[in-house]
Amino acid sequence: MANGGLYWKEQRREMYRTRTSRAANTPYGQRVYSYLFSTYVQYFVKHGITYQNETIDVGVDCFDRAVTIDEKELGGNDSNCSGELFLRLVIEFWLEGLNKALTTNQSIQRFRNVRSSSSSNVAQPTMSDALELSKPLEYPSTPPPQPLQSSIISLVRHLISDPSLRNLIEKASGLVQTRQVKEREGVSVGNSEMAWCLTPALTAMQPSLLNYIRQGLSCGPIHDRSSSFYTALDTWLAYLEPWNYKRSQGSGSSMGNISSRLRNVAASKSNHPVERRPVLVAPKSSAPSTYSSNWEAYVCANAHFYTVPLAIFLKRARELDFTNQGNKMEYKRSFILVQRVLRVYSRKIVSTINVLLNKRADVLSTALFAKHCTNLLEFCPPLTWKLSDCQVCATNLLEEVYSQHQKRKEAMDLFDRLEEKLESVFSGIGSNEDVALGKVLDQVRSIVNLPLDYRVMPDQQSRRHSNGSRLLRLFGLGNQDITEIEDVMAPDRDSKGLLSDRGRRQIYCGSVKCNPLDVRYIGDPLLSRTKSYEIPLLVDLAIYASHYLNKRLGFVPATASGDDDLTQHIHEMELYQNTSFRINLRFLADIRFMIVPAAFYAASFVRSCVVALFG
C-alpha cells in the first residue's frame, strides 16, 4: 500500500509538471480565450439533456422539433434558443467562414469541365476523386485562425462526450441489432420506422463540419505541423471515435479518479451541482480500436465521415516525408500519423460501412443512413461511391512507405543493425518496424478490399556479394558491385547501373516494370554526402587519410574527372567498381564510433583519479 501511495503521488506530480509545461508554452491571451470559450460551451450546450426519441429528426429545424423530458412534463416546447443561436454563429463564422463549399453537383460539374479539357471521354468521379471534389470555390482557401481551430476541436469533443448522445446511440443500436437478429431468423417485422439518434447540436453541425474537415484535409499544408491539415485531422479522428470517452464512475484509470475527486471537492465547496463528465482515454497509434456493436447506429448516422475524409487522406498521405534524409524522426512521425488513421477502421466498422454502401443493410440501418444523407443536404456525396474505389491510392501509399523502409534498411550500417537486433531481442517480437508495417498492410487490405495474396513489393531480388565479405564492407574495406541485383522483372541495365537501349524498349512495351528499390547511388560511397550521424570535420579528415593511404599503397590508380557532376560521378563509380580492395576510413567519422574510445578515456580518467586519491 505504501508503494502504491508513492506511485500515485509520482503520477500526480508528473501530470502537474506536464500541465504546467503546456501552460507555460501557451500564450496567456490564448489560455484566457480557451477558458472563456469552454465556459460558454458548457453554458450554452449542456450535457445530460434527455430528449424524446420520436421528436428528434434531421433538417434545419432539428432544434425546434426536439422536446426534452422536462419540457413534455411542463406541457410546452421551450427549446434552448440561446444554445441554438450559439451553435449557428459558430457554424456561420467559424466552420464555414470565408470558404464557400461547393455542392456535390457543382463539384462534379467542375470535375468534368477540368477533365473534358484534356480528354473527350470523361468518366463519373469515384471516391478516389474526393480530393478534387472537396476544393472550395476560391482556392487557395482561408482557414480560420489557429485559436479558432483549437476551439472547434474542443467544441466537437464536448458534443461527442455528451452522455445524452451515448444513451441515444445505445438505444438505437439495440433496436438495430434486434432487427438484424429477427431478419436472420426469418421473422417478419412490419415496422421500419427509425428515430434519429444524434443530438440536435450534432445534427445541426453535420453538414458544415464535414465540409470543414474535407477542406482542411485537402487544402492544408501537410509539411507544417501547425497548419489546418493537422487540426482538421485531429477534429476528424475525435469525431470518429466517441467511444473513447468513458463514464467516470470513480474507478478505472488514474485520470478518471483524479478528475472525479477534483469535481467532488468543487461540488462540496459550491451550492451548485457539478456534473461528472466523461473521461477521454486517448488511444495509442498502434492500439486496436475499442469499437463495439453498441455504437453501430453512430456509424450508420455518420457513414460519410468514415469514407470521404479517408479517401482524401489516402491520396494526400503520399506527400508525407517517409525518407531518411535529414531528420531521422520524420519517418516515424509520418508513419505514426498513418497508423492513427488506419487504427480507427476495425473490421467491424469496415463491415458496417460496406454493408451500407453496397445496399445490403437491414431496414433500420438503411433508414439511419438515409436520414444522414438527407441531413447533409446538397453536400451529400454520390451514393455509388465504395471504399474499394481507393485501392489505387492505398497501394500507392503502401509502395511509398515500403520502398522508403527498404531503402532505410539497406542504408543501415553496423551500429544501426546492432541497435535493431537488440531492440528485437528485448521486445521478443522481431523487428518492431516490420511488425508495424505488417499491421498497416492488413488494415489497408481490409479497408479497400485488396486480394489476400497481395504483396506490396514482391521479393524477387537475389543478391550476391562480391569482392569482399560483409564484415569488410561494413567497415569500408571491401567493395560491392552496383549491378549485383538480379531481377527477372527489372529492366535491362548496363555495367554502370543505367538503363540500356534494351531496357528502355522493355519499359516502353510494358514487359517489365521499374522498382523504386532499383534506384542506386551513382558515385563513390567514400565521397558521398555527410550523413546526419557523422561529424563533418572528421569526414573530411577520413576522406583525406583514405586517399593518401590508397595512393601510397597503390590501391587506387587515379582520380576521376568529368565535364559535369553526373559524368564525374559516373567515372568515380567506374573506378570504385574496378577496385578490388581499398582502405576506407569513413567509419571513423561516425559519432557512434566515438562512444567506445570516449568510454575507455572516461574509465581511465576515473581510474587515475581513484589512484591519486587512495593510492
Secondary structure, DSSP 8 states (H G I E B T S, - for coil): -HHHHHHHHHHHHHHHHHHHHHHHHS-HHHHHHHHHHHHHHHHHS-S---B-GGG---STTHHHH--BHHHHHHT-----HHHHHHHHHHIIIIIITT-----HHHHHHHHHHHHHTT-S------GGGHHHHT--SSSS-----HHHHHHHHHHHHHHHT-HHHHHHHHHHHHHHHHHHHHHHHT-----------S-HHHHHHHHHHHHHHHHHHHHS-SS-TTSHHHHHHHHHHHHH-GGGEE---S-SSHHHHHHHHHHHHHHHH-SS------EE----TTS-----GGGHHHHHHTGGGTTHHHHHHHHHGGGS--S-SS-THHHHHHHHHHHHHHTT--HHHHHHHHHHHTT-S-HHHHHHHHHHHHHTGGG---TT--GGGGHHHHHHHHHHHHHHHHHHHHT--HHHHHHHHHHHHHHSSS-HHHHHHHHHHHHHHHHHT--TT--SS----EE---SS-HHHHHTT-S---TT-EE-TTS--B-TTSSB-HHHHHHHHHTSS---GGG----S-GGGS---TTB-HHHHHHHHHHHHHHHHHHTS-------SSHHHHHHHHHHHHHT-S-----GGGGBTTTTHHHHHHHHHHHHHHHHHHHH-
